[in-house]
Amino acid sequence: MPHGASWFNLLPFFSSFETWISEHFGPTWYKHTETLRVQHLFGSVVVLIALLLLGLMVRRRLQKPEDHVVPEGKFSAFSFVEMVVAATYDMMAEAMGEKAAKYFLPLVGTCALVILLSNSMGLIPGFLPPTDNLSTNFAMAGVIFFATHFYGIKEHGFFKYFRHFCGPELPIAIAVFIYPLMFVIETISHLVRPVTLAVRLMANMTADHMVLGIFVGGFAAGLGLVIGETPITLFWLPVPVVFYLLGVLVVVVQTLVFCLLSTIYIALAIQHEEGH
């Protein structure tokens, strides 16, 4: 397939939808192209449908927990969700404590499932991961950003929360000069956080998908040209598996990084003075 294309391009209404989006919204501020990419929209819809089906399956199972006390002993949709949620909770509990982890698990856990499934789409030939688009990642990073400050203000109060931006208590003669500078630096630091979350995820997933496509696609094409000439070529058939394993590693690590940083940002916002 051409670069930037996927199986979604085969949908009969794809071109007209892309044209309609481009006419109404125009080029993006960071990439001035004639048409807007809409691959991530279709990919996100697929991920949301998959999560909805997973949620219904898990809900159905949890309605009668007494029938599922004994583990299944095999990999299933329920065990997958259970594994992701348990790993996310353990990571959060270490960073912010069990009480806060239970409260924020629906938020960070949802991000974990969405990002993990979105990243995994890039491992399927013919599909692009929705997370290789900055708009998708900014939406998730924006939710984390506003949740961080909303709960920080809720926990400490408006003035006390933003007072933390000025740093520790200092004598008034020094504070007059240091506090304004610290407040500006801290404000910039907080504004940059969602940008780094979004850009880091986009850059890594774009690079991972390109590398996987180049090596696996190029190897498959070369193999197809010489497979009939020498049987020794079959020896190299397992080679793409190595790159797929590296791709799986990137998918998991980038999900972990996004969720871990989100947890740390929220934990720093809600902790009290003794935690500083």
N, C-alpha and C positions, 0 to 999 in steps of 0.2 A: 504494500500500500504506500501511497505518497506520504511524505513527512507531514504530520499533523492530521492525518485522516484515520478513520477507524470504521468499524462495521456500522456505526451510526450513519455514516454517509450514504449507505445503501437504502436508508428509509426514504420513502417516496416524498415525504414532506420536509426533508432535512434542508434542502437548498432554499426553498421558499421561506422556511422559518429563519434560516441564517440571514437571508436578505432582509426580512422584516425587522429582525433585531438590529441589523446594521443601519437601516434607514431611520429607525426611531431612537437609537442610542448613540450612533456615530462611533468614531474611533476611540480607543481607550487613551487615557492621559499618559500612559507609560509606553504604549506601543501603537504608533499611528499607522494602522493598516486600513485598507479599504473596507474590509469585512471583519466583523467581530467573530472570534472563536466561540462556538457554542457546544463544543465537544464536552466540556466540563459540566454543562447543564444536563445533558442526557446521562452522563456518567453519574452525576449526583442523584438523579431521579432513580436510576437503577440501584444505587446504594441505599437510598431511602426505602425503596420497595423491599429490598433484601432485609433491611433492619426491621421493617414492619412485619414481615413474615416470621423472622426470628423472634420478635417480641410476642407475636401471637402464639407461637409454638412454646415458648418459655412460660408464658402466662397460663396456657392450658395445662402444662405440666405442674406448675406451682399451685394450681387450684386443688390438687390432691397430693400434697407432699408425702402423705403416709404411704402412697403407692410407689414412691421413688426414693425411699430411704437408702436402699442399696444402690451403689453406683452402677451404671450400665455396663461398664467394662469395655466399652468401645467408644470411638470418637463419633460425636453426633453434634447437632446444632446446639443442644442444651449444654453439652460439655464444653463446646467452644465458647459460648457466652459466659459460662461459669468460670472458665479458665481466664478469660480476658478481664472480667469483673473482679475476680479474686486477686489477680496480679496487680490491677490498678489500685484496689483498696489497700493491699499490703504496701505498695509504694507510697500512697498518700498517707497512710497511718504513720510511717516512719518520718515523713516530712512535716506533718502538722498535728499528729496525735489522732487517736481513734475517734474521739467525739467529732472533731471537725471533718475527719475523713468520711464518716458516715453521712454527714450533712451535705458535703460537696461531691460525694460519689456520683449522684445522677448527672451532674454537670460534666465532670472530668471523665467519667465512665462513658458517657455518650460521645464525647470527643474521641476517646480511644477507639470505640467501635467504628465510628464514621471514618476516622483517618485510616485505621487498619484495613477496612474493606476498600476504601478509596485507593489506597496505595497498592493493594493486592490486584486491583484491576489491571495495573500496568504489567503484571506477570502473565496475563492472558493474551496470547497473540491476537492482534487486530483491535485491541482496546487501549485507550489512554487513561491514565489515572487522573481523576478530577483534581487531585491535589497538585498537579503540575501547573495549575493556573492560579495566578496571584489573587484573583477575585474570590475564589473558593476559600483560600487560606485566610484572606483578610476577614471574611465573614466569621470564621471560627475564632480567629485571634481577637477580633473586635468584641465578641461575646465574652471572652476571657478578660479582656481589658476592662469593660464596663462592670462585669461581675466583681472584679478585684476591688475597684474603687467604691462600688455600691456597698459591698459588705464591709469594706474598711471604714467607710463613713458610718454605717449602721452600727458597727462594733464600738467605735471610739467617739463618734460625734464629728460634725463637720470640721470645726476649728481644731480640735485636738488631732484629728487624722492628718490634716495638712500641716499641722505644727511639726509632725515627724519629718517632713521634707526639709526642715531647717537644721536637722542634726541635733546633737546633745546639748544639754544646758551649758551656757557659757556666761561669763561676766558681761554685763550690759555694754561695757566699753568695747569689748571684742565682738559681741553678738551683732551690734549695729552694722558692722562691716561684713561679717561672715554669713549671717543668716540670709540676706538677699541673694548672695552668690550661691549658697548651698541650695536654696529653694529653686533657683533657675536650673542648676545642674540636675537636681533630683527630678524636676518636672520633665526636662528633656529625656532623662533616663527612662521615665515611665512612658513617655510618648513613643520612644523607640522600641519598647518591648513588643507591641503587636506587630510592628514592621519586621523585626528580627524573627519572630515566630513564623510569620507568613512567608518571608523571603527564604528563610532556611529550609522550610519544608518544600517550597516550590523548586528551589535550586537542586536540592538533593534528589527529588523524585524525577525531575526533568533529566538530570544527568544519568540517573540510574536507568531510566527507560531508554535513553539514547544508547548507552553502553550495551545494555541487554539486546536492543534491536540490532546494533551494528555487529556485535560478535556472533550472536545466535543466527541472525538473518544472513549475514555474510558467510558464516560457516555452512549453513544449510544450502545456500546457493552454490558455493564451491563444491560441496559434497555431491550435489546433483549433477554437476558437470563431469566429475571424475569417477562417480560410483561404478560406472560400467567398465572402467578401464582397469581397475585393480581392486581385488578384494581386501587388500590391507587397509583401505580407507575406512572400512567398518570399525577398525580399531579406534578411530577418533569419534565415533558416535556419542560416547558419554561426555565429551567435552562441553557441550551446551549445559549439561546438568550443573557443572561448577558455577557457571554464570547465573543460573537460576537460583542456586543456593545463596550466592552473594546478593542477588536481588531480593530474596526473602529476608536476608539479614538486614538490608537497608530498609525494607518495609517495616520490620519490627522496631528497629532502632529509632527511626524517625517518628514513629508513633510514641515510643517511650520518651524521646526528647521533648516533644511537644507537650505531653501530659505532665512530665516531671517539672518542666519550667512553669507551666500553668499552675501546678500545685504549689510550687515555691512562691510564685508571685502572690497568690491568694493567702498563703500562710504568713508571709511578711506583712501583708496588709491588715490581718486580723489579730496578730499577736500583740501582747501588751508590753509595757515598758520593761518588765523583767526579762522579756525574751530578746530585747535589743542587745 
